[in-house]
Amino acid sequence: MKLTQDKVALFYDLFFKLIDYTNDRYQVVPGLPKASGAEDVNPAAIMPVRDKLWESDEVINRVLSENPFCFAERELSLVASWRKRIFGDFLIYKHLKKYTVFMGNGGLYGVVGLASPIEDIFPSFALPRYARTALLPFEGKITYDSLLFTYNITFGSGARKRFNDEYRELKNKAGVITTL
């Protein structure tokens, strides 16, 4: 499952403007080319800026109060919703029909892809996989900030059994969270 093309375009427009604003304000990566409107963005280059963006609500609050991009109400609402993000390490656990299950932060999260389904990036045979990312609410769904830093870790049968047990426990306790 993934977002529609128009929603992907909206997501990247907002996200890249926040990346540029963050880097302009804090000079995380001096000389970094603007991401907004660029044909190609280097994910590794913007990752430190993304980390700064999500470390607190400061950038989001400033953008909401100053509205330097003249965002419309819908755009401001989407940016404001990103205060509910969950940033950290997650186990990309399994693919289901409507979403991919990310396990972490004490819960199971049903995450949809952006331009591509997550299953296209990480096929089932490559799971489980640890990754660092930000889960973001986006128009009634959970997506991720398009930057997945994956750890090169393999898991033995004992770890997989623990993951299965944790998955069952969390699913019985609260189910899979599909909105933030």
Contacts in CASP RR format, 6 or more apart in sequence:
PFRMAT RR
TARGET T0000
AUTHOR 0000-0000-0000
METHOD contacts of the structure
MODEL  1
MKLTQDKVALFYDLFFKLIDYTNDRYQVVPGLPKASGAEDVNPAAIMPVR
DKLWESDEVINRVLSENPFCFAERELSLVASWRKRIFGDFLIYKHLKKYT
VFMGNGGLYGVVGLASPIEDIFPSFALPRYARTALLPFEGKITYDSLLFT
YNITFGSGARKRFNDEYRELKNKAGVITTL
1 97 0 8 1.000
1 98 0 8 1.000
1 99 0 8 1.000
1 100 0 8 1.000
1 112 0 8 1.000
1 113 0 8 1.000
1 117 0 8 1.000
2 8 0 8 1.000
2 112 0 8 1.000
2 113 0 8 1.000
2 114 0 8 1.000
2 115 0 8 1.000
2 116 0 8 1.000
2 117 0 8 1.000
3 11 0 8 1.000
3 112 0 8 1.000
3 113 0 8 1.000
3 114 0 8 1.000
3 115 0 8 1.000
3 138 0 8 1.000
3 141 0 8 1.000
3 143 0 8 1.000
7 138 0 8 1.000
7 139 0 8 1.000
8 114 0 8 1.000
8 115 0 8 1.000
10 75 0 8 1.000
10 78 0 8 1.000
11 114 0 8 1.000
11 138 0 8 1.000
11 143 0 8 1.000
11 146 0 8 1.000
12 114 0 8 1.000
12 146 0 8 1.000
13 36 0 8 1.000
14 71 0 8 1.000
14 75 0 8 1.000
14 78 0 8 1.000
14 79 0 8 1.000
15 145 0 8 1.000
15 146 0 8 1.000
16 34 0 8 1.000
16 35 0 8 1.000
16 36 0 8 1.000
16 37 0 8 1.000
16 38 0 8 1.000
16 41 0 8 1.000
17 36 0 8 1.000
17 69 0 8 1.000
18 53 0 8 1.000
18 59 0 8 1.000
18 60 0 8 1.000
18 63 0 8 1.000
18 79 0 8 1.000
19 35 0 8 1.000
19 36 0 8 1.000
19 46 0 8 1.000
19 49 0 8 1.000
19 50 0 8 1.000
19 53 0 8 1.000
20 34 0 8 1.000
20 35 0 8 1.000
20 36 0 8 1.000
21 59 0 8 1.000
21 62 0 8 1.000
21 63 0 8 1.000
21 68 0 8 1.000
21 69 0 8 1.000
22 28 0 8 1.000
22 49 0 8 1.000
22 52 0 8 1.000
22 53 0 8 1.000
22 59 0 8 1.000
23 29 0 8 1.000
23 32 0 8 1.000
23 46 0 8 1.000
23 49 0 8 1.000
25 59 0 8 1.000
25 62 0 8 1.000
26 52 0 8 1.000
28 48 0 8 1.000
28 49 0 8 1.000
28 52 0 8 1.000
29 45 0 8 1.000
29 46 0 8 1.000
29 48 0 8 1.000
29 49 0 8 1.000
32 45 0 8 1.000
32 46 0 8 1.000
32 49 0 8 1.000
35 41 0 8 1.000
35 46 0 8 1.000
43 146 0 8 1.000
43 147 0 8 1.000
46 147 0 8 1.000
47 147 0 8 1.000
47 149 0 8 1.000
50 134 0 8 1.000
50 145 0 8 1.000
50 147 0 8 1.000
52 59 0 8 1.000
53 59 0 8 1.000
54 85 0 8 1.000
54 87 0 8 1.000
54 134 0 8 1.000
54 145 0 8 1.000
55 87 0 8 1.000
57 83 0 8 1.000
60 79 0 8 1.000
60 80 0 8 1.000
60 82 0 8 1.000
60 83 0 8 1.000
63 69 0 8 1.000
63 71 0 8 1.000
63 79 0 8 1.000
64 76 0 8 1.000
64 79 0 8 1.000
64 80 0 8 1.000
67 76 0 8 1.000
69 75 0 8 1.000
71 79 0 8 1.000
78 138 0 8 1.000
78 139 0 8 1.000
81 136 0 8 1.000
81 137 0 8 1.000
81 138 0 8 1.000
81 180 0 8 1.000
82 136 0 8 1.000
82 137 0 8 1.000
84 137 0 8 1.000
84 180 0 8 1.000
85 134 0 8 1.000
85 135 0 8 1.000
85 136 0 8 1.000
85 137 0 8 1.000
85 145 0 8 1.000
85 180 0 8 1.000
86 105 0 8 1.000
86 109 0 8 1.000
86 134 0 8 1.000
86 135 0 8 1.000
86 180 0 8 1.000
87 133 0 8 1.000
87 134 0 8 1.000
87 135 0 8 1.000
88 105 0 8 1.000
88 132 0 8 1.000
88 133 0 8 1.000
88 134 0 8 1.000
89 104 0 8 1.000
89 130 0 8 1.000
89 131 0 8 1.000
89 132 0 8 1.000
89 151 0 8 1.000
90 102 0 8 1.000
90 103 0 8 1.000
90 104 0 8 1.000
90 105 0 8 1.000
90 109 0 8 1.000
90 130 0 8 1.000
90 131 0 8 1.000
90 132 0 8 1.000
90 133 0 8 1.000
90 135 0 8 1.000
91 102 0 8 1.000
91 103 0 8 1.000
91 104 0 8 1.000
91 128 0 8 1.000
91 129 0 8 1.000
91 130 0 8 1.000
91 163 0 8 1.000
92 100 0 8 1.000
92 101 0 8 1.000
92 102 0 8 1.000
92 118 0 8 1.000
92 122 0 8 1.000
92 127 0 8 1.000
92 128 0 8 1.000
92 129 0 8 1.000
92 130 0 8 1.000
92 131 0 8 1.000
93 100 0 8 1.000
93 101 0 8 1.000
93 102 0 8 1.000
93 103 0 8 1.000
93 108 0 8 1.000
93 127 0 8 1.000
93 128 0 8 1.000
93 163 0 8 1.000
93 167 0 8 1.000
94 100 0 8 1.000
94 101 0 8 1.000
94 124 0 8 1.000
94 127 0 8 1.000
94 128 0 8 1.000
94 167 0 8 1.000
95 101 0 8 1.000
95 118 0 8 1.000
95 119 0 8 1.000
95 124 0 8 1.000
95 127 0 8 1.000
96 110 0 8 1.000
96 176 0 8 1.000
98 110 0 8 1.000
98 112 0 8 1.000
98 178 0 8 1.000
99 110 0 8 1.000
99 111 0 8 1.000
99 112 0 8 1.000
99 141 0 8 1.000
99 142 0 8 1.000
99 176 0 8 1.000
99 178 0 8 1.000
100 110 0 8 1.000
100 111 0 8 1.000
100 112 0 8 1.000
100 113 0 8 1.000
100 117 0 8 1.000
100 118 0 8 1.000
100 119 0 8 1.000
100 122 0 8 1.000
101 108 0 8 1.000
101 109 0 8 1.000
101 110 0 8 1.000
101 111 0 8 1.000
101 167 0 8 1.000
101 176 0 8 1.000
102 108 0 8 1.000
102 109 0 8 1.000
102 110 0 8 1.000
102 111 0 8 1.000
102 135 0 8 1.000
103 109 0 8 1.000
103 128 0 8 1.000
103 163 0 8 1.000
103 166 0 8 1.000
103 167 0 8 1.000
103 170 0 8 1.000
106 170 0 8 1.000
107 170 0 8 1.000
107 174 0 8 1.000
107 177 0 8 1.000
108 167 0 8 1.000
108 170 0 8 1.000
108 171 0 8 1.000
108 174 0 8 1.000
108 175 0 8 1.000
108 176 0 8 1.000
108 177 0 8 1.000
109 135 0 8 1.000
109 142 0 8 1.000
109 176 0 8 1.000
109 177 0 8 1.000
109 178 0 8 1.000
110 142 0 8 1.000
110 176 0 8 1.000
110 177 0 8 1.000
110 178 0 8 1.000
111 118 0 8 1.000
111 135 0 8 1.000
111 142 0 8 1.000
111 143 0 8 1.000
111 144 0 8 1.000
112 118 0 8 1.000
112 141 0 8 1.000
112 142 0 8 1.000
112 143 0 8 1.000
113 143 0 8 1.000
113 144 0 8 1.000
114 143 0 8 1.000
114 144 0 8 1.000
114 146 0 8 1.000
121 148 0 8 1.000
122 129 0 8 1.000
128 155 0 8 1.000
128 160 0 8 1.000
128 163 0 8 1.000
129 150 0 8 1.000
129 151 0 8 1.000
130 150 0 8 1.000
130 151 0 8 1.000
130 153 0 8 1.000
131 148 0 8 1.000
131 149 0 8 1.000
131 150 0 8 1.000
131 151 0 8 1.000
132 148 0 8 1.000
132 149 0 8 1.000
132 150 0 8 1.000
132 151 0 8 1.000
133 144 0 8 1.000
133 145 0 8 1.000
133 147 0 8 1.000
133 148 0 8 1.000
133 149 0 8 1.000
134 144 0 8 1.000
134 145 0 8 1.000
134 147 0 8 1.000
135 142 0 8 1.000
135 143 0 8 1.000
135 144 0 8 1.000
135 180 0 8 1.000
136 142 0 8 1.000
136 143 0 8 1.000
136 144 0 8 1.000
136 145 0 8 1.000
136 180 0 8 1.000
137 179 0 8 1.000
137 180 0 8 1.000
140 178 0 8 1.000
140 179 0 8 1.000
141 178 0 8 1.000
141 179 0 8 1.000
142 177 0 8 1.000
142 178 0 8 1.000
142 179 0 8 1.000
142 180 0 8 1.000
155 163 0 8 1.000
END
